[in-house]
Amino acid sequence: MKEKAISLQYSTVDDILIVEKTIRESKDDLSKLELLNALPIKMNARLFNIIIAYLKNSGKIIIERGKIVWTWDPEGIKHIKNAGLLIK
């Protein structure tokens, strides 16, 4: 049973990375359905929605007017911190 749980956990992490990469590399902002269809793998809609919720809650994406927008920019945050512009 433990092997199955570990396998599921890794496949979920891989799935998250695939969704992230597809969003980042997309030339256009995609709707959820367009993103689901653009993925290089078939993905269960329930898992896809969980991943979208995770990405939204972690601040990596926003959904604006039905389109998914990648917002995560660690280099930009680093630049802001180094410039002393970040308010704590």
N, C-alpha and C positions, 0 to 999 in steps of 0.2 A: 504494500500500500504506500509506503514511504517513497519508493521509486516513482510511482505514478504521480504523486504530489509534486515531487521535484521536477519531473518532466513537464508537467502542466505549468509550473511556475516559470521555467525557462522559456517555454513557448510563448507565454504571455509577455515576458520581457522582450523577446524577439519581435512579437507582434507590435508592441508599443514603438520600438525602434523603427519598424517598417512604416508605421503610420506617420511618425515624426518626420522621417526622411522624405516621404511622399509629399507631405505638406510643405516642408522647407524647399524642396526642389521644384515645386509646381510654379509655373510662370504666371498662373492666374490664381486668384482666390477661388476655392471650390466650395460648393455646397456639400453637405454631408453625403448625399447620394452620389455626387460626382466623385468625391474623395473615395468612397467605398468602391466605386467602379474603377478608379484609377490605381488601386492597390495592386501590386504585382502578385498577390496571393488572394485566394478566396478567404473571406473572413465572415464568421458568424456575426449577424447584426447585433446581438446582445453584447458580445465581446467588443465590437467596434464602438458601441455607445458607451461602454464602460471606459474604454481608452479615451474617447473624446471628452468625457466628464473629467477624467484624471488630468488630461492636458489643459483643460479649461481651469480647473481648480488649482493647478500648479502654476498658473500664469504663463504657460507656454503658448497658448492660443486664446483668441477671443472669437466670438461668433457675432458678426456685425451684418445686419440685413440678410441673414441666412447664409452668409459666406464665412468660411473659416480663414482666419488670418493668423499667421505665425508671428508671435510677439517676443519670443525669448531671444535676448541679445546680451549674453554675458560679457562680450567684448565692449559693448556700448556702456554697460554698467561699470565695468572696470575703468573705462575712460572718464566717466562721470565721477567716480570715487577719486581717481588720481587728480582730477581737476579741482577737487574740494567742493564740488557742487551737490553732493549727496547730503541731504538733511537727515540727521538721525533722530 
